[in-house]
Amino acid sequence: MQSLGDRIKILRENKSLTQKDLAAMAGLTVAQLSRYETNDRKPDPESLRSIVDALDTNADYLLGRNEDPSPSYDKGMSMSFYGGPEAYTADEIAMMEAALKAYREQKKKLLDGEKEKN
């Protein structure tokens, strides 16, 4: 089974990145990255997140929990996939608020109907 360091190195090489390139992209020193790749050290959660983002992969793959290196947003879109709240336009926010309000009203009607039956 491949180690965390092996997986980082393989993905880095598959993307034709040097350790210096990846270290810069992830905000790490070359020495840190080298220690991670040789399994001399394990990255802290923030460093792991930076490596995941820089390699455009997912933490479960790097940690050996699955064999699919695809980014996690490919498996199910989260709200952050759409740029996060700071990227929403006023119109988008108004539409989401209206949809949430309608959903809540419908849910309340359904729950009230269930209460009346019981």
N, C-alpha and C positions, 0 to 999 in steps of 0.2 A: 504494500500500500504506500502511496506517495505521501510524504510529509507536507506540512504547511510550507516549509521552505522550498521543497521540490516544486510544489504547485505554483508558488510565486515566481520562481525562476523559469519554469516552463512557459507560463503565460507571458512573462516579460520577454523571453526570447521569441515566442510566437508573434509578438507584436513588434519585433525588431528593435527593442529598446535596450539600451545599455543600463547598467546599474545606476550610472550617473543620471541618465534620463528619467528613470522611474523614481529615483530618490527625489529629484527636483519636482516632479509632478505630484508626489505624495507629501512633500514638505518634510522629508527625512534627510539624514546625512547618508552618504554612501556607506559609511561604516555601519550604521544601523541596519540598512537594507542588506548588506553583506552578511551580518550576523543572523538576520532573519532567514535568508536563503540557505545558510549553512546550518540552520537549526541550533546555533549557539545561544540564541535568545528568541523569545516569543514576543510578538508585538503586543503592546497594550491596546485596549479597545479603540482608542482614537487613531492610533497608527494603522491598525488593521482596517478601519473604515477608510482611511486615506488611501491605502493600498488597493482596497476593493474599488474605490472610485477611480483611481488612476488607471487600473487595469480593466475597468469596465466589466467587472465580474460580480460574483456574489460571495458573501462570507461563508455560506454553507459549503460551497465548492472548495474554497481555500482551506477550510477546516476539515475537509474530508467527509462531510456529512452527505454529500451527493456528488455525482460525477458530471454534472452539467455546469459548465463555467459561464453560461449565459447570465447577463445581468438580472437581478431579481425583479426588476420592473417588467421584464418580459413575461413573467409568470402570473402576473395579475397587476393591473394598473392601480397604483395608489394615487392619492390626491397630489403627492409631491411630483409624480410623473408629469402633471400638467403645469409644473412650475411653482407650485406652492402658493399660499395665500398672497404673498407679496406680488405675484405675477398676474393675479386675477384683475380683470377690468371691472369697473363699476357695474357695467351691464351684466357681466358674468356673476358677480356677487348678488345682484338683484334677482337674477334668474334662479340661482341656487337657494336663496332665501325663500322665494316664492314656492319652489318645488318642495322644500323642507316643510314649509307651513302647510301646504296642501297634503303632504304625506301625514303630518301629525294630525290634521283634522280628520282625515280618512281613518287613521288608526283609532282615534278617539271614538268615532262613530261605530266602528266595528267592536271595540271593547264595550261601549255602552250597550250595544245590541246584545252582546253576550251576557252582560249583567242582567238585562231584562228577561232573557230566556231562563235564567237560573232563578 
